[in-house]
């Protein structure tokens, strides 16, 4: 594995993983169990309108719907597993060129080093997709930013997450250790103002925006903002190349699907490569099977998140009432709640 960064990441951002992803990482012995926080229920509501629903792990017959974990903790667990397996990780190796041939893909690095392999896997967030002939990104700019950080409340979170839909975009609270990790969607100008506000003013505005269902917000830390865009590669394969994770698709965080979708990319690719290892891992047949295995899950994951952004962005009495009726129906009809929970946990490919 070649990594452009000079050292391992110390990124403390909080990630939300579905229970299926957690199980996948547990099976790989690459899950930092002692540093993760379970999510046993998710409270979903809309601001300024009726309706709410509560998704609970017990409805899905699971101990948790998912977990939160710091990015650096997950990266540390994965790095430890690679060391245990004897897989070398080369840091400080920024890619400067890619050459694709019938028998191998060859990478050239800024250090002057080059390497060839039967299969190149791009899991680099899309940094090198433009170097691959025929590959390009499609998508949209939501013209919004996500303000993120950690917030403390005056009462325990009880392992409950909150998703609050507003006309400005979704606001989410995710239980993380003894606090919440928050995601607040706002226009780009508003997001920068929120990041720059004094802590007391920010807490007051968050309280007014979110309400008091999670308690009173008393402390905030680690505020930052990043732009929200939908981006998907036009094909997850090229000659001797597979594209996975956020290099293949970057989604709005509204349903917490991005990393989970990427882990399913990796799972399916690993299984297919293993089946072709004795013949031609990275050959046309192997890559076609990977593309076909991911088509439905990726397309539906992209459509699902984009639909939620659009559906909860409409203003007016009728859209609010329609959304309220949908949330109420979910709350009153357990099979629908279970179906939604299963969709969020396992994706659309199963």
C-alpha positions in Angstrom: 0.0 0.0 0.0 1.3 3.4 -1.0 0.2 6.5 0.9 1.0 10.1 -0.2 1.0 11.4 3.4 4.3 11.5 5.2 2.9 9.9 8.4 -0.2 8.2 9.6 -3.2 10.4 10.1 -4.0 12.1 13.4 -7.4 13.1 12.2 -9.9 13.1 15.1 -13.0 13.5 13.0 -15.8 11.3 14.1 -17.1 8.6 11.7 -20.4 6.8 11.8 -20.4 3.1 10.7 -23.4 0.8 10.3 -23.5 -2.4 12.3 -22.8 -4.4 9.2 -19.6 -2.4 8.7 -18.6 -2.9 12.3 -19.2 -6.7 11.9 -17.1 -6.7 8.7 -14.2 -5.0 10.6 -14.6 -7.2 13.6 -14.3 -10.3 11.3 -11.0 -8.7 10.0 -9.8 -8.1 13.5 -9.5 -4.5 12.6 -12.1 -2.8 14.8 -11.1 -0.6 17.8 -13.9 -1.9 20.1 -12.6 0.0 23.2 -12.8 3.3 21.4 -16.1 3.0 19.7 -19.6 4.2 20.9 -22.7 2.3 20.0 -25.8 3.8 18.5 -28.9 1.9 19.7 -31.6 4.3 18.4 -32.0 7.1 15.9 -34.7 9.8 16.5 -35.8 11.3 13.1 -37.8 14.5 13.0 -38.4 17.7 10.9 -38.2 21.3 12.1 -41.4 23.3 11.8 -43.6 20.3 10.8 -45.3 17.3 12.3 -44.2 13.7 12.5 -41.3 11.8 13.9 -40.0 8.3 14.0 -37.7 6.3 16.2 -35.5 3.6 14.7 -34.2 1.1 17.4 -31.7 -1.7 17.2 -34.0 -4.1 18.8 -36.4 -3.7 15.8 -33.6 -5.0 13.6 -32.6 -7.8 16.1 -29.2 -6.2 16.6 -27.3 -4.9 19.7 -26.7 -1.6 17.9 -27.6 0.1 14.6 -24.0 1.2 14.3 -21.1 2.8 16.1 -19.2 6.1 16.1 -15.4 6.1 16.2 -12.6 8.6 15.7 -11.0 8.4 12.3 -7.5 8.1 13.8 -8.7 5.2 16.0 -10.0 3.3 13.0 -6.9 4.0 11.0 -4.7 2.8 13.9 -6.6 -0.5 14.1 -6.4 -1.0 10.3 -2.6 -0.2 10.3 -2.1 -2.7 13.2 -3.8 -5.4 11.2 -1.7 -4.7 8.1 1.4 -5.0 10.2 0.2 -8.3 11.7 -0.4 -9.6 8.2 3.0 -8.4 7.0 1.6 -5.9 4.4 4.0 -3.0 4.0 2.6 0.5 4.0 4.9 3.1 2.3 4.3 6.6 3.5 5.4 9.7 1.6 4.9 8.1 -1.8 2.8 10.6 -3.8 1.8 9.3 -7.2 3.1 11.3 -10.2 2.0 9.0 -13.1 0.1 5.9 -14.0 0.6 3.8 -17.0 -1.9 1.0 -17.9 -1.0 -2.0 -20.0 -2.4 -5.3 -21.0 -0.4 -7.2 -18.3 0.1 -4.6 -15.6 -0.5 -1.2 -14.2 2.7 0.8 -13.4 2.8 3.7 -10.9 5.5 6.3 -10.8 6.1 8.2 -7.5 7.5 11.6 -6.7 10.4 9.8 -4.9 11.5 8.4 -8.3 10.3 4.9 -7.4 8.0 2.9 -9.7 6.1 -0.3 -9.3 4.0 -2.6 -11.5 1.2 -4.9 -10.5 -1.6 -6.9 -12.1 -4.2 -4.8 -10.2 -4.2 -1.2 -9.2 -6.8 -0.2 -6.5 -7.4 3.5 -6.2 -8.6 4.2 -2.7 -7.2 7.7 -2.6 -10.3 9.9 -2.4 -10.2 10.5 -6.1 -6.8 12.3 -6.2 -5.5 10.2 -9.1 -8.7 9.3 -11.0 -7.9 12.0 -13.7 -4.7 10.1 -14.5 -6.8 7.1 -15.8 -7.9 7.4 -19.4 -11.7 7.3 -19.7 -12.5 8.0 -16.1 -14.2 11.2 -14.9 -16.4 12.4 -12.2 -20.1 13.4 -12.5 -22.3 14.9 -9.8 -23.5 18.2 -8.3 -22.5 20.9 -5.9 -25.1 21.3 -3.1 -23.8 24.8 -2.5 -23.8 24.0 1.2 -21.2 23.2 3.9 -21.3 20.9 6.8 -20.3 22.4 10.2 -18.9 19.6 12.4 -17.5 19.3 15.9 -18.2 18.0 19.3 -20.8 19.2 21.7 -21.6 18.4 25.4 -25.1 18.4 26.8 -26.5 18.6 30.3 -27.7 15.0 30.3 -26.4 11.6 29.0 -27.1 10.8 25.4 -28.3 7.2 26.1 -26.6 5.9 22.9 -29.3 7.7 20.9 -28.6 9.6 17.6 -30.7 12.4 16.2 -31.5 13.4 12.7 -33.3 16.7 12.4 -34.4 17.9 8.9 -34.7 21.6 8.3 -35.2 23.7 5.2 -31.5 24.7 5.5 -30.5 21.1 5.4 -30.2 18.2 7.9 -28.7 18.6 11.4 -27.4 15.4 13.1 -26.2 14.5 16.6 -24.2 11.3 17.0 -23.4 9.8 20.4 -19.6 9.8 20.8 -18.0 8.9 24.1 -19.7 11.2 26.6 -20.6 13.8 24.0 -22.3 14.2 20.7 -20.6 14.7 17.4 -22.7 17.1 15.4 -23.2 17.8 11.7 -25.0 21.0 10.9 -25.7 21.8 7.2 -25.8 25.4 6.2 -25.1 27.7 3.3 -21.4 28.4 2.7 -21.5 31.9 4.1 -23.6 30.8 7.2 -21.2 27.9 7.8 -18.2 30.2 8.0 -20.0 32.5 10.4 -20.9 29.6 12.6 -17.4 28.3 12.8 -16.1 31.8 13.7 -18.8 32.6 16.4 -17.8 32.7 20.1 -18.6 29.4 21.8 -21.6 30.8 23.8 -23.2 32.3 20.7 -22.7 29.1 18.7 -24.3 27.0 21.4 -27.3 29.4 21.5 -27.8 29.2 17.8 -27.4 25.4 17.8 -30.0 25.2 20.6 -32.4 27.4 18.6 -31.8 25.4 15.4 -32.0 21.9 16.9 -34.3 22.2 19.9 -34.0 20.7 23.3 -34.8 17.0 22.6 -31.2 16.1 23.3 -30.8 18.4 26.3 -29.2 21.8 26.7 -25.9 22.3 24.9 -23.2 23.4 27.3 -19.8 23.1 25.6 -18.5 22.9 22.0 -15.1 21.9 20.6 -13.3 21.2 17.4 -15.5 23.2 15.0 -14.7 23.0 11.3 -16.6 23.2 8.0 -16.3 21.4 4.7 -18.2 21.7 1.4 -21.0 19.3 0.4 -20.9 17.7 -3.0 -22.2 14.6 -4.7 -19.5 13.1 -6.9 -19.4 9.7 -8.6 -16.9 8.2 -11.0 -18.4 7.3 -14.4 -17.0 3.8 -14.1 -15.5 2.0 -11.1 -13.1 0.1 -13.4 -10.5 0.7 -16.1 -7.7 -1.4 -17.5 -6.0 -3.2 -14.6 -7.7 -0.7 -12.2 -10.5 -0.8 -9.6 -11.8 2.4 -8.0 -13.2 2.1 -4.4 -14.5 4.2 -1.5 -14.7 7.9 -1.8 -12.6 7.7 -5.0 -15.6 6.1 -6.6 -18.4 8.0 -4.8 -18.6 10.9 -2.4 -22.0 11.4 -0.9 -23.9 13.9 1.2 -23.6 12.9 4.9 -27.4 13.0 5.4 -27.8 9.3 5.9 -24.2 8.4 6.9 -23.7 6.0 3.9 -20.4 7.1 2.4 -17.8 5.1 4.4 -20.2 2.1 4.7 -20.6 2.0 0.9 -16.8 2.2 0.5 -16.3 -0.7 2.9 -18.7 -2.8 0.9 -16.7 -1.9 -2.2 -13.6 -3.3 -0.5 -15.3 -6.4 0.7 -16.7 -7.3 -2.7 -13.4 -6.5 -4.5 -11.4 -8.7 -2.1 -13.8 -11.6 -2.6 -13.6 -11.4 -6.4 -9.8 -10.9 -6.5 -9.5 -14.0 -4.3 -11.5 -16.0 -6.7 -9.3 -14.9 -9.6 -5.9 -15.0 -7.8 -4.8 -18.2 -9.5 -5.8 -17.0 -13.0 -5.7 -13.2 -13.5 -6.6 -10.9 -10.6 -7.0 -7.6 -12.3 -7.9 -9.0 -15.7 -11.0 -8.0 -17.6 -13.2 -10.8 -16.3 -12.3 -10.0 -12.6 -12.9 -6.3 -13.0 -16.2 -6.8 -14.9 -17.5 -9.0 -12.0 -16.5 -6.2 -9.5 -18.3 -3.6 -11.5 -21.4 -5.7 -11.8 -21.3 -6.5 -8.1 -21.3 -2.9 -7.0 -23.6 -1.3 -9.6 -26.9 -1.7 -7.7 -25.6 -0.8 -4.3 -23.7 2.3 -5.4 -26.4 3.6 -7.7 -29.1 3.2 -5.0 -26.9 4.7 -2.3 -26.3 7.8 -4.4 -30.0 8.1 -5.3 -31.1 7.5 -1.7 -29.0 10.3 -0.2 -29.7 12.7 -3.0 -33.4 12.1 -2.7 -33.3 12.8 1.0 -31.5 16.1 0.4 -34.1 17.1 -2.1 -37.2 15.8 -0.3 -36.5 17.6 2.9 -35.4 20.8 1.2 -38.8 21.8 -0.1 -40.6 24.5 1.8 -44.3 25.2 2.2 -47.2 23.6 4.2 -47.9 20.7 1.8 -44.3 19.4 1.7 -44.1 19.6 5.5 -47.4 17.8 5.9 -46.3 15.1 3.4 -43.0 14.5 5.2 -44.8 14.5 8.5 -47.2 11.8 7.3 -44.3 9.7 6.0 -42.5 10.0 9.4 -45.7 9.1 11.3 -46.4 6.1 9.0 -42.9 4.9 9.7 -43.4 5.2 13.4 -46.7 3.4 13.3 -45.7 0.6 10.9 -42.8 -1.6 12.4 -42.1 -3.5 9.1 -41.4 -0.2 7.4 -39.0 0.8 10.2 -37.3 -2.5 10.0 -36.9 -2.2 6.2 -35.5 1.3 6.5 -33.0 0.2 9.2 -32.0 -2.8 7.1 -31.4 -0.5 4.1 -29.2 1.8 6.2 -27.3 -1.1 7.8 -26.7 -3.3 4.8 -27.1 -1.1 1.7 -29.1 -2.0 -1.4 -26.8 -4.8 -2.7 -28.2 -7.5 -0.5 
